Amino acid sequence: MKEIRTLDDLAIHGAPPAFDQPVHVGRPNIVSRDAFLAHVGKVLDNQWLTNNGPLVCELERRIADHLGVKHCVAMCNGTIALEIAIRALGLAGEVIVPSWTFVATAHALHWQGITPVFADIDPATHNLDPDAVRRMITPRTTGIIGVHLWGRAAPIDELQALAEEHGLKLMFDAAHAFGSSYKGQSIGRFGACEVFSFHATKSFNTMEGGAATTNDDELADAMRLMRNFGFKGYDNVIHPGTNGKMIEVCAAMGLANLQAIDGIFAAGQRNHTIYKQELAGLPGITLLDYDPTDRNSHHYVVLEVGEDFPANRDDIILALHAEGILARKYFWPGCHMMQPYRDLFPHAGLVLPNTTALAPRVVILPNSADAAPTTGQLLRTVAGARKR
Ligand SMILES: *Cc1c(COP(=O)(O)O)cnc(C)c1O
């Protein structure tokens, strides 16, 4: 592996890159080819490809057991699962969400004619600040969607109290939080329902996929109906619906990955720890840490670049990309700066000071043991901290 000791060693200054093959953020976890292919064999033997097939049913049961929740409704992706959960909950009017999230959280509302209202975050956790949420409540507000960003639980108790006080529905976008816990309890059981994404880039993946989990029987029934065009039985449509079904091959991937989930999380945590060591003591560089008393997949390696560092975030990203380390700027510049919200709410930034200050400082690094030492050497060289 290439060593970076001086500025001349940097690929951005003409040296060969550290990695010939780019190292991506969110490279898919494919843990057992044999287990996956064995499950796919069953799909072919069954001649049952989709429509609530046996593998999807088994995956739903296993996920519900794993999380300790009554219902798991598997879907074709996390975004459709959000849309269906939002609709089944009867959200309307305005719903409060963070701007500092993947744009799907906001789009899932806007797509259904509901106004996402952006609330600010706590800069220490990157999650919703309950006081900021309180300030955004209006007579049109019907609900709150908390996001467990980077797998760290949102302030669930505070949001629950706020929701009860104001008669609002509360649900969670748990797309990052499969395997996470809050005060010792698995994410998946909180609020009216929680929505996971099992997209290829997430720590636990079904290629494309997602699920809504809930302890509410009626809500689970409503979501099952809506994910299958509103069909109750063969010819009986009793509700508007869409096609949100997970296919059997995706469930095959899910079953294979779920068997190996502890190993996936252990690797994520190990890589995170390596970054922590490699980046220790760098001026102005903060690696977002996770609460050791709660579980987290450690899938996201989140760096904040402060004023004390001699290069800015965008220059660091350029230098890393030149090395083949494809760091990302998630979720810059914040949903409120993306369309259509930027035109709809041109002044939203005024009430989002923490989001606005954080967005230009964040770097997401590949969860990779290989990329960690190179990243550390690069930053140390740029900081001038490494002596020749
Ligand atoms: C990935 C993600 C989604 C969307 O999930 P898909 O399965 O890609 O549709 C929603 N919210 C957040 C926070 C995400 O990261």
The ligand as an ORCA input file, in Angstrom:
! r2SCAN-3c Opt
* xyz 0 1
  C     -31.777      5.027      1.915
  C     -32.711      5.946      2.623
  C     -34.074      6.012      2.313
  C     -34.670      5.367      1.097
  O     -34.572      4.013      1.048
  P     -34.586      3.257     -0.381
  O     -34.638      1.831      0.027
  O     -33.321      3.620     -1.079
  O     -35.789      3.695     -1.116
  C     -34.892      6.806      3.104
  N     -34.405      7.524      4.119
  C     -33.093      7.514      4.432
  C     -32.619      8.321      5.593
  C     -32.198      6.748      3.674
  O     -30.895      6.779      3.949
*
